């Protein structure tokens, strides 16, 4: 009986030892698996970080302030309002941005997404600050986007305006190309409403025609209306009389 109890205790001891060894092996396996997972995650993060620091490839330029990445994501230059392709200097602005970023890798700062799904960002290509270059060379107008570089970019736009570069030189003519076409088609900056003015309307002389923004001169009220412009309330029911 004594030996039986001893054998039973010995068996239980070996069983307990085996269980402990098993737990150690399992924990060791789980620890190594966890370490492997952490290593994989760390390497992946480092790889992604490296990709981000190297930049993202630009595969298409849409106009003077918007381009597309290899992923298909569209990116717009923050604080820059460049002409549309069919407006004054639109093709030239697109070409300048093409020279700066197409086929190259760019990095971003202060990125946000607008209602159209585009990324709005400060864009850098190596040491070149693309937003600043486009503004200081006059390829677009300043359009505040609330970035960390707002003041710098506003200063760049003022510099181009003072030097009469780009849109400031070619796209805001003081007089119509034809003296008989003196109707000014103006687009309100905040609401986008298209309004036309002609000599005799209150404030006519202070209205600017910015061709790079889609504004234009018209020869008749009918022509202006066909283009989507409505008569300014400041015209008080007057009718345009050309110099013909």
Backbone bond lengths (Angstrom), bond angles and torsions (degrees), N, CA, C in turn:
res aa  C-N    CA-C-N  psi(-1)  N-CA   C-N-CA  omega(-1)  CA-C   N-CA-C  phi
1 X - - - 1.462 - - 1.514 110.08 -
2 X 1.341 116.47 -43.41 1.461 120.79 179.16 1.500 111.02 -59.61
3 X 1.358 115.27 -45.98 1.473 118.56 179.74 1.521 111.15 -64.52
4 X 1.306 115.33 -34.06 1.467 118.94 179.63 1.508 111.30 -63.64
5 X 1.351 113.83 -44.36 1.472 117.58 178.79 1.517 110.73 -64.22
6 X 1.346 116.97 -38.93 1.469 121.32 -179.55 1.518 110.19 -64.46
7 X 1.341 115.66 -43.08 1.472 118.42 179.34 1.517 111.26 -63.30
8 X 1.377 113.68 -37.93 1.467 118.30 -179.91 1.512 110.89 -64.80
9 X 1.368 116.16 -43.06 1.467 120.47 179.13 1.521 111.04 -63.80
10 X 1.351 114.50 -40.67 1.467 118.98 -179.84 1.527 110.22 -63.30
11 X 1.334 115.17 -42.33 1.471 119.31 179.01 1.508 111.57 -62.18
12 X 1.349 116.25 -42.69 1.468 120.25 179.05 1.519 110.54 -64.38
13 X 1.359 115.21 -36.17 1.466 119.61 179.45 1.509 111.23 -64.17
14 X 1.346 114.71 -46.30 1.478 118.19 178.55 1.532 111.46 -63.30
15 X 1.338 115.69 -37.16 1.471 120.15 179.69 1.529 110.30 -63.88
16 X 1.339 115.11 -42.94 1.464 119.76 179.60 1.518 110.57 -65.24
17 X 1.372 115.29 -42.96 1.462 119.65 179.59 1.520 111.21 -62.61
18 X 1.352 114.87 -40.82 1.469 119.40 179.15 1.534 110.61 -62.94
19 X 1.337 115.00 -41.17 1.470 120.08 179.75 1.522 110.64 -63.50
20 X 1.339 115.99 -42.35 1.473 120.53 179.84 1.518 110.13 -63.21
21 X 1.350 115.49 -45.85 1.470 120.17 179.14 1.531 109.94 -60.05
22 X 1.351 114.51 -41.11 1.468 119.34 179.42 1.521 111.47 -61.48
23 X 1.341 116.01 -43.25 1.461 120.80 179.16 1.520 111.35 -63.25
24 X 1.332 114.72 -40.22 1.469 119.79 179.18 1.522 109.98 -62.81
25 X 1.343 115.30 -45.44 1.478 120.11 -179.56 1.523 110.48 -62.18
26 X 1.349 115.61 -45.50 1.472 120.01 179.91 1.520 110.85 -61.66
27 X 1.340 115.99 -46.75 1.482 119.88 179.79 1.518 111.26 -62.95
28 X 1.364 115.07 -39.53 1.455 118.46 178.23 1.529 110.72 -62.80
29 X 1.348 115.43 -41.35 1.465 120.26 178.91 1.534 110.42 -63.45
30 X 1.338 115.58 -45.96 1.466 119.60 179.78 1.519 111.35 -63.62
31 X 1.345 116.55 -39.29 1.479 120.51 179.57 1.521 110.26 -63.27
32 X 1.354 115.58 -44.98 1.466 119.79 -179.89 1.524 110.72 -65.44
33 X 1.357 115.69 -39.37 1.468 119.37 178.00 1.517 110.47 -62.47
34 X 1.355 114.97 -43.77 1.462 120.20 179.65 1.517 111.30 -63.31
35 X 1.330 116.62 -41.30 1.461 121.11 178.82 1.526 110.29 -64.64
36 X 1.354 114.72 -39.65 1.470 118.78 178.19 1.520 110.49 -62.99
37 X 1.342 116.07 -43.36 1.461 120.21 178.52 1.526 111.14 -62.17
38 X 1.342 115.98 -42.50 1.458 119.87 178.48 1.519 111.00 -62.75
39 X 1.330 115.66 -39.48 1.476 119.81 179.30 1.523 110.55 -64.54
40 X 1.346 115.78 -43.41 1.468 120.61 179.19 1.522 110.82 -62.22
41 X 1.352 115.51 -45.94 1.464 120.45 179.71 1.529 110.91 -62.60
42 X 1.330 115.83 -42.42 1.466 120.46 179.52 1.519 110.70 -62.35
43 X 1.342 116.30 -45.16 1.463 119.89 178.80 1.519 111.32 -61.99
44 X 1.365 115.94 -40.64 1.451 120.45 179.98 1.531 110.72 -63.64
45 X 1.347 115.61 -43.64 1.457 119.68 178.43 1.520 111.19 -62.33
46 X 1.321 115.85 -42.12 1.467 120.00 178.93 1.535 110.42 -62.87
47 X 1.348 115.13 -39.59 1.462 119.76 -179.86 1.519 110.56 -65.54
48 X 1.345 115.85 -45.44 1.460 119.95 178.50 1.517 111.34 -63.24
49 X 1.334 115.99 -40.86 1.458 120.48 178.07 1.513 110.78 -61.46
50 X 1.335 115.33 -41.15 1.464 120.14 179.68 1.519 110.77 -65.05
51 X 1.363 115.33 -41.60 1.456 119.26 178.31 1.519 110.33 -61.83
52 X 1.353 116.57 -43.91 1.457 121.10 -179.90 1.509 112.32 -63.10
53 X 1.331 116.69 -37.96 1.463 120.11 -178.39 1.523 110.91 -74.33
54 X 1.344 116.38 -29.71 1.459 120.30 177.84 1.512 110.96 -76.86
55 X 1.315 117.68 -28.21 1.448 121.82 176.54 1.519 114.10 110.17
56 X 1.319 114.45 179.29 1.444 122.92 -177.17 1.522 109.24 -120.61
57 X 1.304 116.92 134.62 1.455 122.17 -173.59 1.526 112.08 -73.80
58 X 1.327 116.09 130.73 1.468 122.58 176.39 1.520 108.44 -92.14
59 X 1.337 116.71 124.26 1.460 120.97 -176.16 1.524 113.61 -110.60
60 X 1.334 117.37 -15.12 1.466 119.70 -179.54 1.526 110.25 -155.57
61 X 1.329 116.39 140.29 1.464 121.80 174.36 1.524 107.23 -110.26
62 X 1.331 116.69 123.83 1.458 121.57 -175.10 1.522 112.58 -88.97
63 X 1.332 116.56 -39.55 1.455 121.80 176.01 1.526 107.97 -161.63
64 X 1.324 117.25 -160.83 1.454 119.82 -174.06 1.515 116.28 -74.30
65 X 1.325 118.49 -5.27 1.471 119.10 178.23 1.529 113.58 -138.04
66 X 1.334 118.17 6.46 1.463 120.47 -176.57 1.528 111.39 -137.37
67 X 1.329 115.59 137.68 1.466 120.54 177.90 1.518 109.79 -143.25
68 X 1.335 115.25 171.67 1.462 121.32 -177.38 1.526 110.27 -120.95
69 X 1.332 115.96 140.45 1.462 121.80 177.87 1.524 110.41 -89.57
70 X 1.315 116.53 168.94 1.466 121.67 179.72 1.528 110.57 -61.07
71 X 1.323 117.18 -24.75 1.466 121.72 178.83 1.523 112.32 -76.43
72 X 1.353 116.02 -12.84 1.458 120.20 -176.32 1.517 112.85 98.51
73 X 1.337 117.05 -9.21 1.459 121.51 179.99 1.528 110.73 -70.42
74 X 1.342 116.09 131.79 1.461 120.34 176.18 1.526 109.84 -89.13
75 X 1.310 115.69 141.71 1.466 121.62 -178.94 1.525 109.04 -129.16
76 X 1.328 116.49 133.55 1.467 121.00 176.64 1.524 109.07 -114.47
77 X 1.320 115.65 141.87 1.457 121.19 178.33 1.522 109.64 -69.64
78 X 1.317 117.30 122.73 1.459 121.54 177.98 1.523 110.00 -65.93
79 X 1.322 116.42 142.57 1.468 124.12 176.03 1.529 114.18 72.12
80 X 1.340 117.95 5.64 1.471 121.03 -176.89 1.527 110.36 -119.01
81 X 1.334 115.98 128.73 1.463 121.52 174.61 1.522 107.32 -120.77
82 X 1.320 116.03 92.38 1.463 121.61 -178.76 1.528 109.87 -88.07
83 X 1.324 117.82 158.07 1.470 120.82 -179.52 1.525 111.54 -64.14
84 X 1.331 115.73 147.03 1.460 120.04 170.65 1.529 108.28 -65.88
85 X 1.309 116.98 160.90 1.468 121.24 -173.22 1.529 113.84 -56.65
86 X 1.350 117.29 -33.87 1.462 120.58 -176.26 1.531 113.29 -92.00
87 X 1.336 116.62 1.20 1.463 119.97 -179.65 1.525 110.52 -96.47
88 X 1.328 115.77 174.78 1.468 122.04 -179.84 1.526 111.31 -53.85
89 X 1.322 117.35 123.62 1.466 126.40 -179.48 1.529 114.07 65.08
90 X 1.327 116.54 13.12 1.462 119.23 179.85 1.522 112.72 -62.37
91 X 1.315 116.94 -45.73 1.471 120.87 -179.81 1.527 111.07 -65.97
92 X 1.334 116.36 -38.85 1.466 120.66 -179.53 1.539 111.21 -68.30
93 X 1.331 116.16 -40.18 1.466 119.88 178.36 1.524 110.58 -64.04
94 X 1.340 116.09 -41.34 1.464 120.35 177.54 1.525 110.41 -61.78
95 X 1.325 116.59 -42.53 1.457 120.24 -179.45 1.514 111.59 -64.44
96 X 1.336 116.67 -38.82 1.476 119.59 179.73 1.527 110.72 -64.91
97 X 1.333 116.94 -43.42 1.465 119.41 178.33 1.522 110.27 -66.05
98 X 1.317 116.73 -35.36 1.461 121.44 177.17 1.521 110.57 -60.11
99 X 1.324 115.93 -45.22 1.468 120.87 178.95 1.531 111.63 -60.87
100 X 1.323 115.57 -33.09 1.466 120.42 -174.77 1.531 113.91 -81.22
101 X 1.358 117.23 -35.53 1.469 117.84 -170.43 1.524 116.81 -127.38
102 X 1.313 119.48 -22.08 1.469 119.59 -173.12 1.532 112.16 -62.91
103 X 1.345 115.30 129.25 1.458 121.10 -179.83 1.523 113.37 76.90
104 X 1.332 116.30 8.84 1.459 120.98 -178.71 1.524 109.87 -118.45
105 X 1.321 115.80 164.60 1.458 120.53 177.69 1.523 109.89 -97.45
106 X 1.323 115.79 135.02 1.459 121.62 -179.23 1.527 109.87 -122.84
107 X 1.313 115.78 156.73 1.468 121.22 175.06 1.521 108.32 -121.12
108 X 1.344 115.97 158.43 1.461 121.15 -173.59 1.530 112.34 -122.74
109 X 1.330 114.33 153.97 1.463 122.27 170.98 1.524 107.80 -138.79
110 X 1.324 115.87 155.32 1.473 122.67 177.87 1.533 111.14 52.86
111 X 1.304 116.89 46.29 1.464 120.96 -176.44 1.527 112.11 -80.89
112 X 1.323 115.43 137.89 1.469 122.26 171.65 1.523 107.67 -143.48
113 X 1.316 116.35 168.86 1.466 120.91 -178.66 1.526 109.09 -115.08
114 X 1.342 116.98 132.33 1.458 119.75 -179.47 1.528 110.76 -91.12
115 X 1.335 116.84 -177.66 1.463 121.80 -175.45 1.528 112.81 -67.41
116 X 1.332 116.87 -15.70 1.459 120.77 178.75 1.531 112.09 -93.12
117 X 1.341 116.70 0.62 1.454 120.53 179.58 1.523 113.63 86.12
118 X 1.334 117.01 6.36 1.460 120.64 178.63 1.523 110.19 -83.94
119 X 1.306 116.42 148.00 1.455 121.04 172.10 1.529 107.46 -84.10
120 X 1.324 116.89 128.49 1.463 122.47 176.30 1.521 105.89 -104.58
121 X 1.328 118.02 122.81 1.465 118.42 -171.11 1.521 113.12 -153.70
122 X 1.321 113.87 161.15 1.458 122.01 166.42 1.525 104.73 -83.21
123 X 1.299 117.29 128.16 1.470 121.44 -170.93 1.527 110.85 -117.37
124 X 1.330 114.90 133.15 1.470 120.71 -179.65 1.528 109.46 -126.85
125 X 1.317 115.19 138.21 1.461 121.02 173.20 1.526 105.98 -121.84
126 X 1.327 115.60 99.97 1.463 122.04 -169.76 1.530 109.03 58.33
127 X 1.338 118.67 -119.40 1.463 120.83 -178.77 1.527 112.81 -92.62
128 X 1.317 117.12 0.13 1.467 120.71 -177.02 1.533 110.41 -89.62
129 X 1.331 116.41 125.78 1.460 123.19 177.11 1.532 106.78 -92.23
130 X 1.320 116.81 99.69 1.466 122.79 -169.23 1.528 112.51 -61.75
131 X 1.333 118.28 -44.47 1.466 121.57 -179.87 1.525 110.62 -56.18
132 X 1.312 115.93 -45.00 1.463 121.56 -177.57 1.523 111.02 -66.02
133 X 1.318 116.93 -42.73 1.465 120.98 -179.75 1.528 110.71 -60.81
134 X 1.331 117.34 -45.51 1.457 120.60 -178.18 1.523 112.01 -63.83
135 X 1.332 117.02 -35.69 1.462 120.25 -179.85 1.525 112.41 -78.49
136 X 1.322 117.34 -44.00 1.459 118.91 -176.07 1.525 112.82 -72.48
137 X 1.343 117.27 -17.96 1.455 120.56 174.90 1.529 112.14 -92.90
138 X 1.345 115.91 -1.54 1.459 120.33 175.67 1.507 115.67 82.17
139 X 1.344 118.62 21.61 1.457 121.18 -178.57 1.520 112.58 -85.84
140 X 1.305 117.65 3.70 1.459 121.33 178.05 1.507 110.39 -171.98
141 X 1.317 115.73 171.06 1.462 121.95 178.23 1.526 109.72 -102.43
142 X 1.306 116.04 154.98 1.468 121.31 179.47 1.527 109.69 -71.18
143 X 1.321 116.68 133.10 1.460 123.23 178.80 1.521 107.89 -138.19
144 X 1.316 116.78 97.77 1.469 122.29 -171.47 1.519 113.13 -52.52
145 X 1.341 115.70 130.52 1.464 121.68 179.86 1.524 112.47 -122.10
146 X 1.327 116.23 7.58 1.461 122.05 -179.85 1.525 111.79 58.68
147 X 1.326 115.24 59.52 1.457 121.37 176.10 1.524 109.36 -111.27
148 X 1.318 115.84 174.34 1.463 120.29 179.54 1.522 111.62 -72.37
149 X 1.332 117.64 -10.21 1.460 121.93 -177.53 1.531 112.50 -111.94
150 X 1.323 118.24 16.26 1.465 121.84 -177.60 1.527 112.51 -52.45
151 X 1.317 116.45 -49.78 1.472 120.64 -176.06 1.523 111.07 -64.08
152 X 1.326 116.67 -42.78 1.462 121.08 179.93 1.526 110.54 -63.23
153 X 1.326 116.93 -42.69 1.453 121.01 -177.92 1.527 111.79 -72.59
154 X 1.313 117.40 -34.46 1.464 120.63 175.00 1.525 110.02 -63.80
155 X 1.313 116.09 -40.60 1.470 121.44 177.37 1.531 110.39 -63.00
156 X 1.334 117.55 -39.64 1.466 121.78 178.98 1.526 110.76 -63.69
157 X 1.338 116.46 -40.96 1.463 121.08 178.55 1.527 111.11 -65.74
158 X 1.342 116.75 -41.26 1.468 121.31 178.47 1.530 110.74 -63.16
159 X 1.318 115.34 -37.15 1.465 120.49 179.10 1.524 110.64 -62.75
160 X 1.332 116.88 -44.26 1.461 121.08 179.17 1.523 110.99 -65.98
161 X 1.318 116.02 -38.92 1.474 119.86 179.89 1.519 111.04 -65.49
162 X 1.318 115.94 -43.01 1.468 120.49 179.32 1.519 111.22 -63.50
163 X 1.328 116.94 -37.39 1.463 121.74 -179.44 1.531 112.10 -85.03
164 X 1.341 116.38 -2.78 1.468 122.56 -178.81 1.532 111.52 54.77
165 X 1.320 114.70 56.51 1.457 120.93 179.14 1.528 110.77 -102.25
166 X 1.302 116.36 149.88 1.454 121.33 173.04 1.518 114.47 56.70
167 X 1.345 115.85 -124.34 1.462 120.70 -176.70 1.521 111.88 -61.43
168 X 1.325 117.48 -27.80 1.461 121.15 -179.02 1.528 111.28 -72.20
169 X 1.296 116.58 -21.56 1.470 120.78 179.81 1.523 112.92 -94.28
170 X 1.338 115.53 -40.75 1.462 119.32 -170.40 1.527 115.39 -106.68
171 X 1.319 117.92 -17.93 1.464 119.11 -167.49 1.525 116.29 -111.48
172 X 1.322 117.59 5.76 1.461 119.83 176.83 1.526 109.21 -131.42
173 X 1.330 117.91 68.26 1.463 120.83 -177.49 1.524 111.79 -67.58
174 X 1.343 116.10 139.76 1.464 120.79 -179.62 1.517 111.53 -75.51
175 X 1.326 116.47 -24.38 1.465 120.94 -178.17 1.521 109.52 -131.17
176 X 1.332 116.73 153.39 1.473 119.60 179.41 1.518 111.55 -69.74
177 X 1.325 118.01 153.23 1.461 120.53 178.15 1.524 111.92 -64.77
178 X 1.334 115.80 -22.42 1.466 122.31 177.86 1.524 107.26 -130.41
179 X 1.321 117.31 123.66 1.466 120.60 -176.03 1.523 112.78 -62.18
180 X 1.337 117.47 -20.63 1.452 121.24 178.22 1.527 112.77 -86.07
181 X 1.321 116.02 -0.31 1.474 121.13 -179.29 1.527 108.77 -119.32
182 X 1.325 116.29 68.63 1.467 121.67 -171.23 1.525 114.35 -99.53
183 X 1.321 117.95 8.75 1.464 120.10 177.36 1.531 108.98 -77.25
184 X 1.322 116.48 129.64 1.464 122.03 -179.14 1.525 110.23 -99.81
185 X 1.326 115.83 116.93 1.461 120.44 174.87 1.518 108.92 -91.55
186 X 1.327 116.54 116.35 1.467 121.94 -174.02 1.525 110.61 -119.47
187 X 1.350 116.39 140.78 1.466 121.43 177.99 1.524 108.76 -111.20
188 X 1.318 116.71 119.01 1.461 120.64 -179.60 1.530 109.61 -62.42
189 X 1.328 116.05 130.37 1.465 121.19 -172.64 1.519 113.69 -65.39
190 X 1.322 118.30 -37.30 1.465 120.35 -173.48 1.528 113.30 -88.90
191 X 1.332 117.20 -32.21 1.462 119.61 -175.37 1.526 113.39 -112.08
192 X 1.340 116.87 -12.17 1.450 120.44 177.56 1.517 114.44 74.43
193 X 1.325 118.14 10.84 1.460 121.40 -179.83 1.526 110.05 -72.69
194 X 1.341 116.13 135.88 1.458 121.35 -179.80 1.532 110.05 -94.94
195 X 1.323 115.80 120.81 1.469 121.78 -176.07 1.523 108.97 -131.76
196 X 1.336 117.50 140.79 1.462 119.28 175.95 1.531 111.98 -114.69
197 X 1.323 114.82 150.44 1.461 123.62 -178.12 1.527 107.95 -130.92
198 X 1.323 116.83 151.67 1.465 119.90 175.33 1.529 109.42 -141.88
199 X 1.319 118.04 165.09 1.470 120.98 -179.53 1.531 110.90 -52.87
200 X 1.325 115.41 130.75 1.460 121.18 -175.44 1.514 111.46 107.52
201 X 1.338 118.04 -20.81 1.468 122.07 175.67 1.527 109.02 -78.56
202 X 1.312 117.16 142.02 1.460 121.61 178.76 1.530 110.32 -61.28
203 X 1.340 116.73 129.89 1.450 121.80 177.32 1.510 114.36 80.18
204 X 1.312 117.59 8.15 1.471 121.17 -178.03 1.527 112.14 -53.96
205 X 1.328 117.31 -42.25 1.472 121.43 -173.88 1.527 113.86 -67.41
206 X 1.330 117.72 -21.58 1.469 119.56 -178.27 1.537 112.02 -95.61
207 X 1.314 116.80 -5.93 1.473 120.37 178.90 1.524 109.78 -76.87
208 X 1.326 116.68 128.84 1.457 121.69 178.43 1.527 110.49 -99.76
209 X 1.300 115.25 147.14 1.467 120.73 173.69 1.526 107.03 -107.68
210 X 1.333 115.89 109.12 1.466 121.59 -178.32 1.531 108.34 -103.53
211 X 1.305 114.89 97.15 1.464 120.91 -174.13 1.527 112.86 -62.20
212 X 1.323 117.27 -28.28 1.469 120.96 -179.23 1.526 112.15 -72.81
213 X 1.324 117.60 -13.41 1.465 121.94 179.26 1.528 112.10 -101.42
214 X 1.347 116.17 4.41 1.456 119.28 179.87 1.512 113.32 94.04
215 X 1.336 117.11 4.32 1.458 120.41 175.30 1.533 108.82 -79.56
216 X 1.364 115.77 165.27 1.466 116.78 -175.79 1.522 111.39 -163.33
217 X 1.333 114.48 169.60 1.455 122.55 173.64 1.528 108.09 -97.76
218 X 1.340 116.59 145.85 1.462 120.54 179.56 1.520 110.34 -131.17
219 X 1.335 114.25 152.98 1.460 120.58 -177.33 1.527 112.52 -93.72
220 X 1.321 117.11 -17.80 1.469 120.32 179.42 1.521 109.16 -150.52
221 X 1.324 115.24 160.05 1.464 119.79 178.05 1.536 110.07 -65.19
222 X 1.320 115.96 -36.28 1.457 120.44 179.08 1.528 110.67 -61.71
223 X 1.325 116.16 -40.36 1.468 121.04 179.25 1.529 110.49 -65.32
224 X 1.333 116.12 -41.81 1.466 120.79 178.88 1.522 110.94 -64.87
225 X 1.326 116.27 -42.19 1.464 121.02 -179.82 1.524 111.30 -66.22
226 X 1.321 116.71 -36.43 1.453 120.97 178.31 1.524 111.22 -63.94
227 X 1.346 115.41 -29.99 1.464 120.78 179.12 1.533 112.20 -84.16
228 X 1.342 116.60 1.64 1.461 120.33 175.71 1.513 115.23 98.00
229 X 1.331 117.86 9.62 1.461 121.58 -179.84 1.530 110.19 -95.30
230 X 1.339 115.43 146.58 1.463 120.83 177.43 1.527 108.93 -115.31
231 X 1.319 116.71 153.62 1.463 121.30 -177.55 1.531 110.97 -65.92
232 X 1.323 115.94 136.91 1.458 121.39 178.17 1.531 110.60 -66.00
233 X 1.326 115.24 142.52 1.460 119.78 177.23 1.525 111.24 -64.57
234 X 1.333 115.96 -18.40 1.462 120.51 -179.84 1.534 112.58 -76.67
235 X 1.312 116.54 -2.59 1.468 119.87 179.18 1.532 111.93 -87.17
236 X 1.357 116.78 -10.49 1.469 122.53 172.96 1.530 113.91 47.80
237 X 1.330 116.34 46.89 1.451 120.56 175.31 1.518 115.66 75.21
238 X 1.314 117.77 8.61 1.463 120.24 179.83 1.521 110.95 -75.97
239 X 1.317 115.95 163.14 1.456 121.58 177.19 1.531 109.36 -119.58
240 X 1.298 113.76 145.43 1.472 118.89 -178.27 1.515 110.95 -74.22
241 X 1.328 115.19 133.78 1.452 122.25 175.87 1.524 107.59 -120.12
242 X 1.320 117.04 115.18 1.459 120.17 -179.95 1.518 109.79 -74.56
243 X 1.328 115.78 170.39 1.462 121.59 -178.43 1.517 112.55 -87.78
244 X 1.341 116.57 10.00 1.452 119.44 -177.92 1.527 110.93 -66.30
